């Protein structure tokens, strides 16, 4: 989990790493939130910089499985994983708690 640095464009500072060895329930919950987020069709967004970058890697293969850009909103979150998806407020709060999100 990382944040874009305010001083360097496009540089992501990694702040938290959750491994499935120690936190399988957290990884499972993250994947559930992302998998069941509702796809938003054909909408263009000007959301600015994401609040959070979430990377999910395969520990076995050592490859990136998911890079999600996340913008938190008043009513949940918008996630970009190649397409845009809407996350409910309840799931957005759970997502923040799981990754230890802190407003910058």
Phi and psi in radians as a Rosetta constraint file:
Dihedral C 1 N 2 CA 2 C 2 CIRCULARHARMONIC -2.584 0.35
Dihedral N 2 CA 2 C 2 N 3 CIRCULARHARMONIC 2.919 0.35
Dihedral C 2 N 3 CA 3 C 3 CIRCULARHARMONIC -2.100 0.35
Dihedral N 3 CA 3 C 3 N 4 CIRCULARHARMONIC 2.584 0.35
Dihedral C 3 N 4 CA 4 C 4 CIRCULARHARMONIC -1.266 0.35
Dihedral N 4 CA 4 C 4 N 5 CIRCULARHARMONIC 2.380 0.35
Dihedral C 4 N 5 CA 5 C 5 CIRCULARHARMONIC -1.317 0.35
Dihedral N 5 CA 5 C 5 N 6 CIRCULARHARMONIC 2.455 0.35
Dihedral C 5 N 6 CA 6 C 6 CIRCULARHARMONIC -1.270 0.35
Dihedral N 6 CA 6 C 6 N 7 CIRCULARHARMONIC -0.336 0.35
Dihedral C 6 N 7 CA 7 C 7 CIRCULARHARMONIC -1.658 0.35
Dihedral N 7 CA 7 C 7 N 8 CIRCULARHARMONIC -0.389 0.35
Dihedral C 7 N 8 CA 8 C 8 CIRCULARHARMONIC -2.251 0.35
Dihedral N 8 CA 8 C 8 N 9 CIRCULARHARMONIC 2.091 0.35
Dihedral C 8 N 9 CA 9 C 9 CIRCULARHARMONIC -1.092 0.35
Dihedral N 9 CA 9 C 9 N 10 CIRCULARHARMONIC 2.254 0.35
Dihedral C 9 N 10 CA 10 C 10 CIRCULARHARMONIC 1.362 0.35
Dihedral N 10 CA 10 C 10 N 11 CIRCULARHARMONIC 0.062 0.35
Dihedral C 10 N 11 CA 11 C 11 CIRCULARHARMONIC -1.658 0.35
Dihedral N 11 CA 11 C 11 N 12 CIRCULARHARMONIC 2.239 0.35
Dihedral C 11 N 12 CA 12 C 12 CIRCULARHARMONIC -1.906 0.35
Dihedral N 12 CA 12 C 12 N 13 CIRCULARHARMONIC 2.163 0.35
Dihedral C 12 N 13 CA 13 C 13 CIRCULARHARMONIC -1.638 0.35
Dihedral N 13 CA 13 C 13 N 14 CIRCULARHARMONIC 2.055 0.35
Dihedral C 13 N 14 CA 14 C 14 CIRCULARHARMONIC -1.338 0.35
Dihedral N 14 CA 14 C 14 N 15 CIRCULARHARMONIC 2.193 0.35
Dihedral C 14 N 15 CA 15 C 15 CIRCULARHARMONIC -1.949 0.35
Dihedral N 15 CA 15 C 15 N 16 CIRCULARHARMONIC -0.431 0.35
Dihedral C 15 N 16 CA 16 C 16 CIRCULARHARMONIC -2.595 0.35
Dihedral N 16 CA 16 C 16 N 17 CIRCULARHARMONIC 2.377 0.35
Dihedral C 16 N 17 CA 17 C 17 CIRCULARHARMONIC -2.177 0.35
Dihedral N 17 CA 17 C 17 N 18 CIRCULARHARMONIC 2.207 0.35
Dihedral C 17 N 18 CA 18 C 18 CIRCULARHARMONIC -2.011 0.35
Dihedral N 18 CA 18 C 18 N 19 CIRCULARHARMONIC 2.203 0.35
Dihedral C 18 N 19 CA 19 C 19 CIRCULARHARMONIC -1.858 0.35
Dihedral N 19 CA 19 C 19 N 20 CIRCULARHARMONIC 2.567 0.35
Dihedral C 19 N 20 CA 20 C 20 CIRCULARHARMONIC -1.254 0.35
Dihedral N 20 CA 20 C 20 N 21 CIRCULARHARMONIC -0.317 0.35
Dihedral C 20 N 21 CA 21 C 21 CIRCULARHARMONIC -1.128 0.35
Dihedral N 21 CA 21 C 21 N 22 CIRCULARHARMONIC -0.770 0.35
Dihedral C 21 N 22 CA 22 C 22 CIRCULARHARMONIC -1.698 0.35
Dihedral N 22 CA 22 C 22 N 23 CIRCULARHARMONIC -0.354 0.35
Dihedral C 22 N 23 CA 23 C 23 CIRCULARHARMONIC -2.409 0.35
Dihedral N 23 CA 23 C 23 N 24 CIRCULARHARMONIC 0.853 0.35
Dihedral C 23 N 24 CA 24 C 24 CIRCULARHARMONIC -1.000 0.35
Dihedral N 24 CA 24 C 24 N 25 CIRCULARHARMONIC -0.653 0.35
Dihedral C 24 N 25 CA 25 C 25 CIRCULARHARMONIC -1.105 0.35
Dihedral N 25 CA 25 C 25 N 26 CIRCULARHARMONIC -0.663 0.35
Dihedral C 25 N 26 CA 26 C 26 CIRCULARHARMONIC -1.160 0.35
Dihedral N 26 CA 26 C 26 N 27 CIRCULARHARMONIC -0.769 0.35
Dihedral C 26 N 27 CA 27 C 27 CIRCULARHARMONIC -1.076 0.35
Dihedral N 27 CA 27 C 27 N 28 CIRCULARHARMONIC -0.782 0.35
Dihedral C 27 N 28 CA 28 C 28 CIRCULARHARMONIC -1.056 0.35
Dihedral N 28 CA 28 C 28 N 29 CIRCULARHARMONIC -0.776 0.35
Dihedral C 28 N 29 CA 29 C 29 CIRCULARHARMONIC -1.121 0.35
Dihedral N 29 CA 29 C 29 N 30 CIRCULARHARMONIC -0.724 0.35
Dihedral C 29 N 30 CA 30 C 30 CIRCULARHARMONIC -1.041 0.35
Dihedral N 30 CA 30 C 30 N 31 CIRCULARHARMONIC -0.820 0.35
Dihedral C 30 N 31 CA 31 C 31 CIRCULARHARMONIC -1.127 0.35
Dihedral N 31 CA 31 C 31 N 32 CIRCULARHARMONIC -0.639 0.35
Dihedral C 31 N 32 CA 32 C 32 CIRCULARHARMONIC -1.125 0.35
Dihedral N 32 CA 32 C 32 N 33 CIRCULARHARMONIC -0.799 0.35
Dihedral C 32 N 33 CA 33 C 33 CIRCULARHARMONIC -1.029 0.35
Dihedral N 33 CA 33 C 33 N 34 CIRCULARHARMONIC -0.814 0.35
Dihedral C 33 N 34 CA 34 C 34 CIRCULARHARMONIC -1.201 0.35
Dihedral N 34 CA 34 C 34 N 35 CIRCULARHARMONIC -0.727 0.35
Dihedral C 34 N 35 CA 35 C 35 CIRCULARHARMONIC -1.160 0.35
Dihedral N 35 CA 35 C 35 N 36 CIRCULARHARMONIC -0.607 0.35
Dihedral C 35 N 36 CA 36 C 36 CIRCULARHARMONIC -1.768 0.35
Dihedral N 36 CA 36 C 36 N 37 CIRCULARHARMONIC 0.151 0.35
Dihedral C 36 N 37 CA 37 C 37 CIRCULARHARMONIC -1.162 0.35
Dihedral N 37 CA 37 C 37 N 38 CIRCULARHARMONIC 2.514 0.35
Dihedral C 37 N 38 CA 38 C 38 CIRCULARHARMONIC -1.425 0.35
Dihedral N 38 CA 38 C 38 N 39 CIRCULARHARMONIC 2.204 0.35
Dihedral C 38 N 39 CA 39 C 39 CIRCULARHARMONIC -1.171 0.35
Dihedral N 39 CA 39 C 39 N 40 CIRCULARHARMONIC 2.412 0.35
Dihedral C 39 N 40 CA 40 C 40 CIRCULARHARMONIC -1.826 0.35
Dihedral N 40 CA 40 C 40 N 41 CIRCULARHARMONIC 2.067 0.35
Dihedral C 40 N 41 CA 41 C 41 CIRCULARHARMONIC -1.495 0.35
Dihedral N 41 CA 41 C 41 N 42 CIRCULARHARMONIC 2.314 0.35
Dihedral C 41 N 42 CA 42 C 42 CIRCULARHARMONIC 0.842 0.35
Dihedral N 42 CA 42 C 42 N 43 CIRCULARHARMONIC 0.654 0.35
Dihedral C 42 N 43 CA 43 C 43 CIRCULARHARMONIC -1.900 0.35
Dihedral N 43 CA 43 C 43 N 44 CIRCULARHARMONIC 2.443 0.35
Dihedral C 43 N 44 CA 44 C 44 CIRCULARHARMONIC -1.757 0.35
Dihedral N 44 CA 44 C 44 N 45 CIRCULARHARMONIC 2.406 0.35
Dihedral C 44 N 45 CA 45 C 45 CIRCULARHARMONIC -2.150 0.35
Dihedral N 45 CA 45 C 45 N 46 CIRCULARHARMONIC 2.482 0.35
Dihedral C 45 N 46 CA 46 C 46 CIRCULARHARMONIC -2.072 0.35
Dihedral N 46 CA 46 C 46 N 47 CIRCULARHARMONIC 1.421 0.35
Dihedral C 46 N 47 CA 47 C 47 CIRCULARHARMONIC -1.682 0.35
Dihedral N 47 CA 47 C 47 N 48 CIRCULARHARMONIC -0.095 0.35
Dihedral C 47 N 48 CA 48 C 48 CIRCULARHARMONIC 1.309 0.35
Dihedral N 48 CA 48 C 48 N 49 CIRCULARHARMONIC -2.758 0.35
Dihedral C 48 N 49 CA 49 C 49 CIRCULARHARMONIC -1.240 0.35
Dihedral N 49 CA 49 C 49 N 50 CIRCULARHARMONIC 2.469 0.35
Dihedral C 49 N 50 CA 50 C 50 CIRCULARHARMONIC -1.146 0.35
Dihedral N 50 CA 50 C 50 N 51 CIRCULARHARMONIC 2.620 0.35
Dihedral C 50 N 51 CA 51 C 51 CIRCULARHARMONIC -1.237 0.35
Dihedral N 51 CA 51 C 51 N 52 CIRCULARHARMONIC -0.460 0.35
Dihedral C 51 N 52 CA 52 C 52 CIRCULARHARMONIC -2.709 0.35
Dihedral N 52 CA 52 C 52 N 53 CIRCULARHARMONIC 2.487 0.35
Dihedral C 52 N 53 CA 53 C 53 CIRCULARHARMONIC -1.948 0.35
Dihedral N 53 CA 53 C 53 N 54 CIRCULARHARMONIC 2.243 0.35
Dihedral C 53 N 54 CA 54 C 54 CIRCULARHARMONIC -2.052 0.35
Dihedral N 54 CA 54 C 54 N 55 CIRCULARHARMONIC 2.159 0.35
Dihedral C 54 N 55 CA 55 C 55 CIRCULARHARMONIC -1.976 0.35
Dihedral N 55 CA 55 C 55 N 56 CIRCULARHARMONIC 2.262 0.35
Dihedral C 55 N 56 CA 56 C 56 CIRCULARHARMONIC -2.079 0.35
Dihedral N 56 CA 56 C 56 N 57 CIRCULARHARMONIC 2.049 0.35
Dihedral C 56 N 57 CA 57 C 57 CIRCULARHARMONIC -1.888 0.35
Dihedral N 57 CA 57 C 57 N 58 CIRCULARHARMONIC 2.701 0.35
Dihedral C 57 N 58 CA 58 C 58 CIRCULARHARMONIC -1.470 0.35
Dihedral N 58 CA 58 C 58 N 59 CIRCULARHARMONIC 2.030 0.35
Dihedral C 58 N 59 CA 59 C 59 CIRCULARHARMONIC -1.178 0.35
Dihedral N 59 CA 59 C 59 N 60 CIRCULARHARMONIC -0.487 0.35
Dihedral C 59 N 60 CA 60 C 60 CIRCULARHARMONIC -1.324 0.35
Dihedral N 60 CA 60 C 60 N 61 CIRCULARHARMONIC -0.795 0.35
Dihedral C 60 N 61 CA 61 C 61 CIRCULARHARMONIC -1.667 0.35
Dihedral N 61 CA 61 C 61 N 62 CIRCULARHARMONIC -0.305 0.35
Dihedral C 61 N 62 CA 62 C 62 CIRCULARHARMONIC 1.219 0.35
Dihedral N 62 CA 62 C 62 N 63 CIRCULARHARMONIC 0.541 0.35
Dihedral C 62 N 63 CA 63 C 63 CIRCULARHARMONIC -2.108 0.35
Dihedral N 63 CA 63 C 63 N 64 CIRCULARHARMONIC 2.692 0.35
Dihedral C 63 N 64 CA 64 C 64 CIRCULARHARMONIC -1.288 0.35
Dihedral N 64 CA 64 C 64 N 65 CIRCULARHARMONIC 2.173 0.35
Dihedral C 64 N 65 CA 65 C 65 CIRCULARHARMONIC -1.666 0.35
Dihedral N 65 CA 65 C 65 N 66 CIRCULARHARMONIC -0.751 0.35
Dihedral C 65 N 66 CA 66 C 66 CIRCULARHARMONIC -2.449 0.35
Dihedral N 66 CA 66 C 66 N 67 CIRCULARHARMONIC 2.337 0.35
Dihedral C 66 N 67 CA 67 C 67 CIRCULARHARMONIC -2.131 0.35
Dihedral N 67 CA 67 C 67 N 68 CIRCULARHARMONIC 1.872 0.35
Dihedral C 67 N 68 CA 68 C 68 CIRCULARHARMONIC -1.889 0.35
Dihedral N 68 CA 68 C 68 N 69 CIRCULARHARMONIC 2.258 0.35
Dihedral C 68 N 69 CA 69 C 69 CIRCULARHARMONIC -1.693 0.35
Dihedral N 69 CA 69 C 69 N 70 CIRCULARHARMONIC 2.304 0.35
Dihedral C 69 N 70 CA 70 C 70 CIRCULARHARMONIC -2.211 0.35
Dihedral N 70 CA 70 C 70 N 71 CIRCULARHARMONIC 2.286 0.35
Dihedral C 70 N 71 CA 71 C 71 CIRCULARHARMONIC -2.035 0.35
Dihedral N 71 CA 71 C 71 N 72 CIRCULARHARMONIC 2.124 0.35
Dihedral C 71 N 72 CA 72 C 72 CIRCULARHARMONIC -1.497 0.35
Dihedral N 72 CA 72 C 72 N 73 CIRCULARHARMONIC 2.397 0.35
Dihedral C 72 N 73 CA 73 C 73 CIRCULARHARMONIC -2.170 0.35
Dihedral N 73 CA 73 C 73 N 74 CIRCULARHARMONIC 3.064 0.35
Dihedral C 73 N 74 CA 74 C 74 CIRCULARHARMONIC -1.096 0.35
Dihedral N 74 CA 74 C 74 N 75 CIRCULARHARMONIC -0.539 0.35
Dihedral C 74 N 75 CA 75 C 75 CIRCULARHARMONIC -1.945 0.35
Dihedral N 75 CA 75 C 75 N 76 CIRCULARHARMONIC 0.366 0.35
Dihedral C 75 N 76 CA 76 C 76 CIRCULARHARMONIC 2.497 0.35
Dihedral N 76 CA 76 C 76 N 77 CIRCULARHARMONIC -2.146 0.35
Dihedral C 76 N 77 CA 77 C 77 CIRCULARHARMONIC -2.759 0.35
Dihedral N 77 CA 77 C 77 N 78 CIRCULARHARMONIC 2.720 0.35
Dihedral C 77 N 78 CA 78 C 78 CIRCULARHARMONIC -1.955 0.35
Dihedral N 78 CA 78 C 78 N 79 CIRCULARHARMONIC 2.319 0.35
Dihedral C 78 N 79 CA 79 C 79 CIRCULARHARMONIC -2.118 0.35
Dihedral N 79 CA 79 C 79 N 80 CIRCULARHARMONIC 2.330 0.35
Dihedral C 79 N 80 CA 80 C 80 CIRCULARHARMONIC -1.979 0.35
Dihedral N 80 CA 80 C 80 N 81 CIRCULARHARMONIC 1.985 0.35
Dihedral C 80 N 81 CA 81 C 81 CIRCULARHARMONIC -2.209 0.35
Dihedral N 81 CA 81 C 81 N 82 CIRCULARHARMONIC 0.722 0.35
Dihedral C 81 N 82 CA 82 C 82 CIRCULARHARMONIC 1.780 0.35
Dihedral N 82 CA 82 C 82 N 83 CIRCULARHARMONIC -0.529 0.35
Dihedral C 82 N 83 CA 83 C 83 CIRCULARHARMONIC -2.335 0.35
Dihedral N 83 CA 83 C 83 N 84 CIRCULARHARMONIC 2.874 0.35
Dihedral C 83 N 84 CA 84 C 84 CIRCULARHARMONIC -1.652 0.35
Dihedral N 84 CA 84 C 84 N 85 CIRCULARHARMONIC 2.424 0.35
Dihedral C 84 N 85 CA 85 C 85 CIRCULARHARMONIC -2.363 0.35
Dihedral N 85 CA 85 C 85 N 86 CIRCULARHARMONIC 2.645 0.35
Dihedral C 85 N 86 CA 86 C 86 CIRCULARHARMONIC -1.842 0.35
Dihedral N 86 CA 86 C 86 N 87 CIRCULARHARMONIC 2.302 0.35
Dihedral C 86 N 87 CA 87 C 87 CIRCULARHARMONIC -1.950 0.35
Dihedral N 87 CA 87 C 87 N 88 CIRCULARHARMONIC 2.359 0.35
Dihedral C 87 N 88 CA 88 C 88 CIRCULARHARMONIC -1.128 0.35
Dihedral N 88 CA 88 C 88 N 89 CIRCULARHARMONIC 2.836 0.35
Dihedral C 88 N 89 CA 89 C 89 CIRCULARHARMONIC -1.052 0.35
Dihedral N 89 CA 89 C 89 N 90 CIRCULARHARMONIC -0.747 0.35
Dihedral C 89 N 90 CA 90 C 90 CIRCULARHARMONIC -1.051 0.35
Dihedral N 90 CA 90 C 90 N 91 CIRCULARHARMONIC -0.818 0.35
Dihedral C 90 N 91 CA 91 C 91 CIRCULARHARMONIC -1.224 0.35
Dihedral N 91 CA 91 C 91 N 92 CIRCULARHARMONIC -0.572 0.35
Dihedral C 91 N 92 CA 92 C 92 CIRCULARHARMONIC -1.138 0.35
Dihedral N 92 CA 92 C 92 N 93 CIRCULARHARMONIC -0.707 0.35
Dihedral C 92 N 93 CA 93 C 93 CIRCULARHARMONIC -1.113 0.35
Dihedral N 93 CA 93 C 93 N 94 CIRCULARHARMONIC -0.723 0.35
Dihedral C 93 N 94 CA 94 C 94 CIRCULARHARMONIC -1.124 0.35
Dihedral N 94 CA 94 C 94 N 95 CIRCULARHARMONIC -0.731 0.35
Dihedral C 94 N 95 CA 95 C 95 CIRCULARHARMONIC -1.028 0.35
Dihedral N 95 CA 95 C 95 N 96 CIRCULARHARMONIC -0.810 0.35
Dihedral C 95 N 96 CA 96 C 96 CIRCULARHARMONIC -1.032 0.35
Dihedral N 96 CA 96 C 96 N 97 CIRCULARHARMONIC -0.751 0.35
Dihedral C 96 N 97 CA 97 C 97 CIRCULARHARMONIC -1.151 0.35
Dihedral N 97 CA 97 C 97 N 98 CIRCULARHARMONIC -0.783 0.35
Dihedral C 97 N 98 CA 98 C 98 CIRCULARHARMONIC -1.045 0.35
Dihedral N 98 CA 98 C 98 N 99 CIRCULARHARMONIC -0.789 0.35
Dihedral C 98 N 99 CA 99 C 99 CIRCULARHARMONIC -1.562 0.35
Dihedral N 99 CA 99 C 99 N 100 CIRCULARHARMONIC -0.098 0.35
Dihedral C 99 N 100 CA 100 C 100 CIRCULARHARMONIC 1.246 0.35
Dihedral N 100 CA 100 C 100 N 101 CIRCULARHARMONIC 0.668 0.35
Dihedral C 100 N 101 CA 101 C 101 CIRCULARHARMONIC -1.117 0.35
Dihedral N 101 CA 101 C 101 N 102 CIRCULARHARMONIC 2.385 0.35
Dihedral C 101 N 102 CA 102 C 102 CIRCULARHARMONIC -2.299 0.35
Dihedral N 102 CA 102 C 102 N 103 CIRCULARHARMONIC 2.300 0.35
Dihedral C 102 N 103 CA 103 C 103 CIRCULARHARMONIC -1.093 0.35
Dihedral N 103 CA 103 C 103 N 104 CIRCULARHARMONIC 2.400 0.35
